Amino acid sequence: MTLRLNAKQLLELIESIEDGGGDATVLRSELETLEPEVKRAPLAQRGSRFSEEEETSKDRLNREVGDLFDNGVTDEILNKLMEVDFNHSLRELKLLCIEAGFSPNGHKKKLAAKLVAQGVL
């Protein structure tokens, strides 16, 4: 059986799996293969150069957790957060947050940002 999802649906599925403590690493790699296709959509379909749906990970993280870092989420910090996201499950990050006295609420990169900003990771 084949399941067909667009990029938004795949991202929602990944977030749902990770919020439940599952590992969606394989699905994340599939999502990365879709992103170039999304970015190449003709301007006529997008309406403007950038739309709300095309917010980059860096922009999203700056909006959500940029205040945790002196200069916001820089490329260096983004790379660190991506590494932590890749190497740890949502469950592991939640446990690390609890041990460090932080709220365990949020997606993997948000939890990673809390831990990296406080020097735990």
Secondary structure as the mmCIF struct_conf table of DSSP 4:
data_model
#
loop_
_struct_conf.conf_type_id
_struct_conf.id
_struct_conf.beg_label_comp_id
_struct_conf.beg_label_asym_id
_struct_conf.beg_label_seq_id
_struct_conf.end_label_comp_id
_struct_conf.end_label_asym_id
_struct_conf.end_label_seq_id
HELX_RH_AL_P HELX_RH_AL_P1 ALA A 7 ASP A 19
TURN_TY1_P TURN_TY1_P1 GLY A 20 GLY A 21
HELX_RH_AL_P HELX_RH_AL_P2 THR A 25 LYS A 39
TURN_TY1_P TURN_TY1_P2 ARG A 40 ARG A 40
HELX_RH_AL_P HELX_RH_AL_P3 LEU A 43 ARG A 46
BEND BEND1 GLY A 47 PHE A 50
HELX_RH_3T_P HELX_RH_3T_P1 GLU A 52 GLU A 54
HELX_RH_AL_P HELX_RH_AL_P4 SER A 57 VAL A 65
HELX_RH_3T_P HELX_RH_3T_P2 GLY A 66 LEU A 68
BEND BEND2 PHE A 69 PHE A 69
TURN_TY1_P TURN_TY1_P3 ASP A 70 ASN A 71
BEND BEND3 VAL A 73 VAL A 73
HELX_RH_AL_P HELX_RH_AL_P5 ASP A 75 ASN A 87
BEND BEND4 HIS A 88 HIS A 88
HELX_RH_AL_P HELX_RH_AL_P6 LEU A 90 ALA A 100
TURN_TY1_P TURN_TY1_P4 GLY A 101 GLY A 101
BEND BEND5 GLY A 106 GLY A 106
HELX_RH_AL_P HELX_RH_AL_P7 LYS A 108 ALA A 117
TURN_TY1_P TURN_TY1_P5 GLN A 118 GLY A 119
#
